[in-house]
């Protein structure tokens, strides 16, 4: 099993920045990619960003590209999401997730961390 714990959420004014962290433990060698997702109240969960452990290839949703940066520290088994130029529409619970090599869906999920952006 893989355990994921997010941290770094909070309240920030529009235009500000936050950095989220996701610490992975357990059978981390089984994970291939790490992703960030978010869900606002009354809205469907949406993809935010993804990174591959080996090589560090990344991908982003169009809504955050150019503002958010995903990165990883392999030695610490930690993934980060640096968020800049935050907008009120970024307000959501942000979830960290991990996917194994041979699966389509994400296999492990964190508990989520709240990000609130005030206008």
NUFI-174926 format. One record per atom (N, C-alpha, C): atom name; residue number from 1; x, y, z. Coordinates in nm, 2 decimals. Each point is the difference from the previous one (the first is absolute). Layout:
residues N
('CA', NUM, (X, Y, Z)) ...
end
This chain:
residues 119
('N', 1, (0.08, -0.12, 0.00)) ('CA', 1, (-0.08, 0.12, 0.00)) ('C', 1, (0.09, 0.12, 0.00)) ('N', 2, (-0.05, 0.11, -0.06)) ('CA', 2, (0.06, 0.13, 0.00)) ('C', 2, (-0.08, 0.10, 0.07)) ('N', 3, (0.06, 0.08, 0.09)) ('CA', 3, (-0.07, 0.10, 0.08)) ('C', 3, (0.04, 0.14, -0.06)) ('N', 4, (-0.09, 0.09, -0.01)) ('CA', 4, (0.03, 0.13, -0.05)) ('C', 4, (-0.06, 0.10, 0.09)) ('N', 5, (0.08, 0.10, 0.04)) ('CA', 5, (-0.04, 0.10, 0.10)) ('C', 5, (0.03, 0.14, -0.06)) ('N', 6, (-0.10, 0.08, -0.03)) ('CA', 6, (0.01, 0.13, -0.05)) ('C', 6, (0.01, 0.10, 0.11)) ('N', 7, (0.07, 0.11, -0.03)) ('CA', 7, (0.01, 0.11, 0.10)) ('C', 7, (0.03, 0.13, -0.08)) ('N', 8, (-0.02, 0.11, 0.07)) ('CA', 8, (0.03, 0.13, -0.06)) ('C', 8, (-0.12, 0.08, -0.05)) ('N', 9, (-0.12, -0.05, 0.01)) ('CA', 9, (-0.11, 0.08, -0.03)) ('C', 9, (-0.03, 0.11, 0.10)) ('N', 10, (-0.09, 0.09, -0.04)) ('CA', 10, (-0.03, 0.11, 0.08)) ('C', 10, (-0.08, 0.10, -0.07)) ('N', 11, (-0.01, 0.12, 0.06)) ('CA', 11, (-0.07, 0.12, -0.05)) ('C', 11, (0.10, 0.09, -0.06)) ('N', 12, (-0.02, 0.05, -0.12)) ('CA', 12, (0.09, 0.09, -0.07)) ('C', 12, (-0.08, 0.10, -0.08)) ('N', 13, (0.05, 0.12, -0.02)) ('CA', 13, (-0.07, 0.10, -0.08)) ('C', 13, (0.03, -0.02, -0.15)) ('N', 14, (-0.10, 0.04, -0.08)) ('CA', 14, (0.02, -0.01, -0.14)) ('C', 14, (0.13, 0.06, -0.05)) ('N', 15, (0.08, -0.07, -0.08)) ('CA', 15, (0.13, 0.05, -0.04)) ('C', 15, (0.11, -0.06, 0.08)) ('N', 16, (-0.03, -0.06, 0.11)) ('CA', 16, (0.10, -0.05, 0.09)) ('C', 16, (0.05, -0.14, -0.04)) ('N', 17, (0.08, -0.06, 0.08)) ('CA', 17, (0.06, -0.13, -0.03)) ('C', 17, (-0.01, -0.10, 0.12)) ('N', 18, (-0.01, -0.12, -0.03)) ('CA', 18, (0.01, -0.11, 0.10)) ('C', 18, (0.08, -0.12, -0.06)) ('N', 19, (0.06, -0.07, 0.09)) ('CA', 19, (0.07, -0.13, -0.05)) ('C', 19, (-0.06, -0.11, 0.08)) ('N', 20, (-0.05, -0.10, -0.07)) ('CA', 20, (-0.06, -0.12, 0.06)) ('C', 20, (0.11, -0.11, -0.01)) ('N', 21, (0.00, -0.08, 0.11)) ('CA', 21, (0.09, -0.12, 0.00)) ('C', 21, (-0.08, -0.13, 0.02)) ('N', 22, (0.06, -0.10, -0.06)) ('CA', 22, (-0.06, -0.13, 0.01)) ('C', 22, (0.11, -0.10, 0.04)) ('N', 23, (-0.01, -0.05, 0.12)) ('CA', 23, (0.10, -0.10, 0.04)) ('C', 23, (-0.05, -0.14, -0.02)) ('N', 24, (0.08, -0.08, -0.07)) ('CA', 24, (-0.04, -0.14, -0.02)) ('C', 24, (0.08, -0.10, 0.08)) ('N', 25, (-0.07, -0.10, 0.05)) ('CA', 25, (0.07, -0.10, 0.08)) ('C', 25, (-0.06, -0.14, -0.03)) ('N', 26, (0.06, -0.10, 0.05)) ('CA', 26, (-0.04, -0.14, -0.03)) ('C', 26, (0.07, -0.05, -0.13)) ('N', 27, (-0.07, -0.07, -0.08)) ('CA', 27, (0.06, -0.06, -0.12)) ('C', 27, (0.01, 0.10, -0.11)) ('N', 28, (0.08, 0.10, 0.02)) ('CA', 28, (0.01, 0.11, -0.10)) ('C', 28, (0.06, -0.04, -0.13)) ('N', 29, (0.08, -0.11, 0.00)) ('CA', 29, (0.06, -0.05, -0.12)) ('C', 29, (-0.10, -0.05, -0.10)) ('N', 30, (-0.12, -0.03, 0.04)) ('CA', 30, (-0.10, -0.04, -0.09)) ('C', 30, (-0.07, 0.11, -0.08)) ('N', 31, (0.03, 0.12, 0.04)) ('CA', 31, (-0.07, 0.11, -0.06)) ('C', 31, (0.08, 0.05, -0.12)) ('N', 32, (-0.07, 0.04, -0.11)) ('CA', 32, (0.06, 0.05, -0.12)) ('C', 32, (-0.02, 0.15, -0.02)) ('N', 33, (-0.12, 0.05, 0.02)) ('CA', 33, (-0.03, 0.14, -0.01)) ('C', 33, (-0.07, 0.05, 0.12)) ('N', 34, (0.02, 0.13, 0.02)) ('CA', 34, (-0.07, 0.07, 0.11)) ('C', 34, (-0.08, 0.11, -0.06)) ('N', 35, (-0.12, 0.02, 0.05)) ('CA', 35, (-0.09, 0.10, -0.05)) ('C', 35, (-0.06, 0.08, 0.11)) ('N', 36, (-0.04, 0.12, -0.04)) ('CA', 36, (-0.08, 0.09, 0.08)) ('C', 36, (-0.13, 0.02, -0.06)) ('N', 37, (-0.11, -0.01, 0.08)) ('CA', 37, (-0.14, 0.02, -0.04)) ('C', 37, (-0.06, 0.10, 0.09)) ('N', 38, (-0.11, 0.06, -0.04)) ('CA', 38, (-0.07, 0.09, 0.09)) ('C', 38, (-0.15, -0.02, -0.02)) ('N', 39, (-0.08, 0.04, 0.10)) ('CA', 39, (-0.14, -0.01, 0.00)) ('C', 39, (-0.06, 0.12, 0.08)) ('N', 40, (-0.08, 0.08, -0.07)) ('CA', 40, (-0.07, 0.11, 0.06)) ('C', 40, (-0.13, -0.05, 0.04)) ('N', 41, (-0.07, 0.07, 0.10)) ('CA', 41, (-0.13, -0.04, 0.05)) ('C', 41, (-0.10, 0.00, -0.12)) ('N', 42, (-0.07, -0.11, -0.01)) ('CA', 42, (-0.10, -0.01, -0.11)) ('C', 42, (0.05, -0.03, -0.14)) ('N', 43, (0.13, -0.01, -0.01)) ('CA', 43, (0.07, -0.03, -0.13)) ('C', 43, (0.06, -0.13, 0.00)) ('N', 44, (0.03, -0.05, -0.13)) ('CA', 44, (0.06, -0.13, -0.02)) ('C', 44, (0.15, 0.02, 0.03)) ('N', 45, (0.06, -0.11, 0.05)) ('CA', 45, (0.15, 0.00, 0.01)) ('C', 45, (0.07, 0.02, -0.13)) ('N', 46, (0.10, 0.08, 0.00)) ('CA', 46, (0.07, 0.03, -0.13)) ('C', 46, (0.15, -0.02, 0.02)) ('N', 47, (0.06, -0.04, -0.11)) ('CA', 47, (0.15, -0.02, -0.01)) ('C', 47, (0.07, 0.14, 0.01)) ('N', 48, (0.11, 0.01, 0.07)) ('CA', 48, (0.08, 0.12, 0.01)) ('C', 48, (0.14, -0.02, -0.07)) ('N', 49, (0.07, -0.10, 0.05)) ('CA', 49, (0.14, -0.02, -0.05)) ('C', 49, (0.05, -0.14, 0.03)) ('N', 50, (0.10, -0.04, -0.08)) ('CA', 50, (0.05, -0.14, 0.02)) ('C', 50, (0.15, 0.01, -0.02)) ('N', 51, (0.07, -0.09, 0.06)) ('CA', 51, (0.15, -0.01, -0.02)) ('C', 51, (0.04, -0.15, 0.01)) ('N', 52, (0.09, -0.04, -0.08)) ('CA', 52, (0.06, -0.13, 0.00)) ('C', 52, (0.12, -0.01, 0.09)) ('N', 53, (0.01, -0.09, 0.09)) ('CA', 53, (0.11, -0.01, 0.09)) ('C', 53, (0.13, -0.01, -0.07)) ('N', 54, (0.01, -0.09, -0.10)) ('CA', 54, (0.12, -0.02, -0.08)) ('C', 54, (0.00, 0.09, -0.12)) ('N', 55, (0.09, 0.10, 0.00)) ('CA', 55, (0.02, 0.09, -0.11)) ('C', 55, (-0.07, 0.14, 0.03)) ('N', 56, (-0.11, 0.00, 0.07)) ('CA', 56, (-0.06, 0.12, 0.04)) ('C', 56, (-0.09, 0.07, -0.10)) ('N', 57, (-0.05, -0.08, -0.10)) ('CA', 57, (-0.09, 0.06, -0.10)) ('C', 57, (-0.12, 0.05, 0.07)) ('N', 58, (-0.06, 0.11, -0.05)) ('CA', 58, (-0.11, 0.06, 0.07)) ('C', 58, (-0.11, 0.03, -0.10)) ('N', 59, (-0.12, 0.02, 0.06)) ('CA', 59, (-0.12, 0.04, -0.08)) ('C', 59, (-0.09, 0.09, 0.08)) ('N', 60, (-0.07, 0.09, -0.06)) ('CA', 60, (-0.09, 0.09, 0.08)) ('C', 60, (-0.13, 0.02, -0.07)) ('N', 61, (-0.10, 0.03, 0.08)) ('CA', 61, (-0.13, 0.04, -0.05)) ('C', 61, (0.02, 0.14, -0.06)) ('N', 62, (-0.08, 0.03, -0.11)) ('CA', 62, (0.01, 0.13, -0.06)) ('C', 62, (-0.03, 0.12, 0.09)) ('N', 63, (-0.08, -0.03, 0.10)) ('CA', 63, (-0.04, 0.11, 0.09)) ('C', 63, (0.11, 0.04, 0.10)) ('N', 64, (0.10, -0.08, 0.01)) ('CA', 64, (0.11, 0.03, 0.10)) ('C', 64, (0.13, 0.01, -0.07)) ('N', 65, (0.01, -0.03, -0.12)) ('CA', 65, (0.13, 0.00, -0.07)) ('C', 65, (0.06, 0.15, -0.01)) ('N', 66, (0.12, 0.01, 0.04)) ('CA', 66, (0.07, 0.13, 0.01)) ('C', 66, (-0.01, 0.06, 0.14)) ('N', 67, (-0.09, -0.05, 0.08)) ('CA', 67, (-0.01, 0.05, 0.14)) ('C', 67, (0.04, -0.10, 0.10)) ('N', 68, (-0.02, -0.13, -0.02)) ('CA', 68, (0.03, -0.11, 0.09)) ('C', 68, (0.12, -0.07, -0.05)) ('N', 69, (0.08, -0.05, 0.09)) ('CA', 69, (0.12, -0.09, -0.03)) ('C', 69, (0.00, -0.12, 0.09)) ('N', 70, (0.00, -0.12, -0.06)) ('CA', 70, (0.02, -0.12, 0.08)) ('C', 70, (0.14, -0.04, -0.01)) ('N', 71, (0.05, -0.05, 0.12)) ('CA', 71, (0.14, -0.05, 0.01)) ('C', 71, (0.00, -0.12, 0.09)) ('N', 72, (0.12, -0.06, 0.01)) ('CA', 72, (0.01, -0.11, 0.09)) ('C', 72, (0.14, -0.01, 0.05)) ('N', 73, (0.02, -0.06, 0.12)) ('CA', 73, (0.12, -0.03, 0.06)) ('C', 73, (0.00, -0.15, 0.03)) ('N', 74, (0.07, -0.07, -0.09)) ('CA', 74, (0.00, -0.15, 0.01)) ('C', 74, (0.05, -0.05, 0.13)) ('N', 75, (0.11, 0.06, 0.05)) ('CA', 75, (0.06, -0.05, 0.12)) ('C', 75, (-0.09, 0.02, 0.12)) ('N', 76, (-0.09, 0.10, 0.00)) ('CA', 76, (-0.09, 0.02, 0.11)) ('C', 76, (-0.14, -0.06, -0.03)) ('N', 77, (-0.02, -0.06, -0.12)) ('CA', 77, (-0.13, -0.05, -0.04)) ('C', 77, (-0.11, 0.10, 0.02)) ('N', 78, (0.03, 0.12, -0.04)) ('CA', 78, (-0.09, 0.11, 0.02)) ('C', 78, (-0.02, 0.08, -0.14)) ('N', 79, (-0.13, 0.03, -0.02)) ('CA', 79, (-0.04, 0.08, -0.12)) ('C', 79, (-0.05, 0.13, 0.05)) ('N', 80, (0.02, 0.10, -0.08)) ('CA', 80, (-0.04, 0.14, 0.03)) ('C', 80, (-0.08, 0.06, -0.11)) ('N', 81, (-0.09, 0.09, 0.04)) ('CA', 81, (-0.07, 0.08, -0.10)) ('C', 81, (0.01, 0.14, 0.04)) ('N', 82, (0.08, 0.08, -0.07)) ('CA', 82, (0.02, 0.14, 0.02)) ('C', 82, (-0.11, 0.07, -0.08)) ('N', 83, (-0.08, 0.08, 0.07)) ('CA', 83, (-0.11, 0.07, -0.06)) ('C', 83, (0.03, 0.15, 0.01)) ('N', 84, (-0.01, 0.07, -0.11)) ('CA', 84, (0.02, 0.14, -0.01)) ('C', 84, (-0.11, 0.07, -0.07)) ('N', 85, (-0.01, 0.13, 0.02)) ('CA', 85, (-0.11, 0.08, -0.06)) ('C', 85, (-0.14, -0.07, 0.02)) ('N', 86, (-0.02, -0.03, 0.13)) ('CA', 86, (-0.12, -0.08, 0.03)) ('C', 86, (-0.13, 0.09, -0.02)) ('N', 87, (-0.10, -0.07, -0.05)) ('CA', 87, (-0.13, 0.06, -0.03)) ('C', 87, (-0.11, -0.06, 0.09)) ('N', 88, (-0.11, 0.08, 0.03)) ('CA', 88, (-0.11, -0.06, 0.08)) ('C', 88, (-0.05, -0.13, -0.06)) ('N', 89, (0.01, -0.02, -0.13)) ('CA', 89, (-0.05, -0.13, -0.06)) ('C', 89, (0.09, -0.12, 0.03)) ('N', 90, (0.12, 0.03, 0.06)) ('CA', 90, (0.09, -0.10, 0.04)) ('C', 90, (-0.04, -0.06, 0.13)) ('N', 91, (-0.10, 0.06, 0.07)) ('CA', 91, (-0.04, -0.05, 0.13)) ('C', 91, (-0.06, -0.14, -0.01)) ('N', 92, (0.06, -0.09, 0.08)) ('CA', 92, (-0.05, -0.14, -0.01)) ('C', 92, (0.08, -0.08, 0.10)) ('N', 93, (-0.04, -0.13, 0.02)) ('CA', 93, (0.08, -0.09, 0.08)) ('C', 93, (0.09, -0.07, -0.10)) ('N', 94, (0.13, 0.01, 0.03)) ('CA', 94, (0.10, -0.06, -0.09)) ('C', 94, (0.05, -0.14, 0.05)) ('N', 95, (0.00, -0.09, -0.09)) ('CA', 95, (0.03, -0.14, 0.03)) ('C', 95, (0.13, -0.04, -0.07)) ('N', 96, (0.08, -0.07, 0.07)) ('CA', 96, (0.12, -0.07, -0.06)) ('C', 96, (-0.04, -0.14, -0.03)) ('N', 97, (0.05, -0.05, -0.12)) ('CA', 97, (-0.03, -0.14, -0.04)) ('C', 97, (0.12, -0.07, -0.06)) ('N', 98, (0.00, -0.13, 0.01)) ('CA', 98, (0.11, -0.08, -0.06)) ('C', 98, (-0.06, -0.11, -0.09)) ('N', 99, (0.07, -0.02, -0.11)) ('CA', 99, (-0.04, -0.10, -0.10)) ('C', 99, (0.11, -0.10, -0.02)) ('N', 100, (-0.03, -0.13, -0.01)) ('CA', 100, (0.09, -0.11, -0.03)) ('C', 100, (0.03, 0.00, -0.15)) ('N', 101, (0.10, -0.08, -0.04)) ('CA', 101, (0.04, 0.00, -0.14)) ('C', 101, (-0.10, -0.05, -0.09)) ('N', 102, (-0.07, -0.11, 0.03)) ('CA', 102, (-0.08, -0.07, -0.09)) ('C', 102, (-0.15, 0.03, 0.02)) ('N', 103, (-0.03, 0.11, 0.07)) ('CA', 103, (-0.14, 0.03, 0.02)) ('C', 103, (-0.04, 0.13, -0.07)) ('N', 104, (-0.13, 0.02, -0.02)) ('CA', 104, (-0.05, 0.12, -0.06)) ('C', 104, (-0.04, 0.10, 0.10)) ('N', 105, (-0.08, -0.05, 0.10)) ('CA', 105, (-0.04, 0.08, 0.11)) ('C', 105, (0.10, 0.02, 0.11)) ('N', 106, (-0.01, 0.11, 0.07)) ('CA', 106, (0.09, 0.02, 0.12)) ('C', 106, (-0.04, -0.10, 0.11)) ('N', 107, (0.10, -0.05, 0.06)) ('CA', 107, (-0.02, -0.11, 0.10)) ('C', 107, (0.00, 0.05, 0.14)) ('N', 108, (0.06, 0.10, 0.03)) ('CA', 108, (0.01, 0.05, 0.14)) ('C', 108, (-0.03, 0.15, 0.00)) ('N', 109, (-0.06, 0.04, 0.11)) ('CA', 109, (-0.04, 0.14, 0.02)) ('C', 109, (0.03, 0.05, 0.14)) ('N', 110, (0.03, 0.13, 0.01)) ('CA', 110, (0.02, 0.06, 0.13)) ('C', 110, (-0.14, 0.05, 0.05)) ('N', 111, (0.01, 0.06, 0.12)) ('CA', 111, (-0.12, 0.04, 0.07)) ('C', 111, (-0.05, 0.14, -0.05)) ('N', 112, (0.08, 0.07, -0.07)) ('CA', 112, (-0.03, 0.13, -0.05)) ('C', 112, (0.04, 0.12, 0.09)) ('N', 113, (0.03, 0.11, -0.06)) ('CA', 113, (0.03, 0.12, 0.07)) ('C', 113, (-0.08, 0.12, -0.06)) ('N', 114, (-0.06, 0.08, 0.08)) ('CA', 114, (-0.08, 0.11, -0.04)) ('C', 114, (0.08, 0.12, -0.05)) ('N', 115, (-0.03, 0.05, -0.11)) ('CA', 115, (0.06, 0.12, -0.05)) ('C', 115, (-0.12, 0.10, -0.03)) ('N', 116, (0.01, 0.12, 0.07)) ('CA', 116, (-0.10, 0.10, -0.02)) ('C', 116, (0.06, 0.13, -0.04)) ('N', 117, (-0.05, 0.05, -0.12)) ('CA', 117, (0.06, 0.12, -0.05)) ('C', 117, (-0.11, 0.11, 0.01)) ('N', 118, (0.03, 0.11, 0.07)) ('CA', 118, (-0.10, 0.10, 0.02)) ('C', 118, (0.02, 0.11, -0.11)) ('N', 119, (-0.10, 0.07, -0.03)) ('CA', 119, (0.00, 0.11, -0.10)) ('C', 119, (0.01, 0.13, 0.06)) 
end
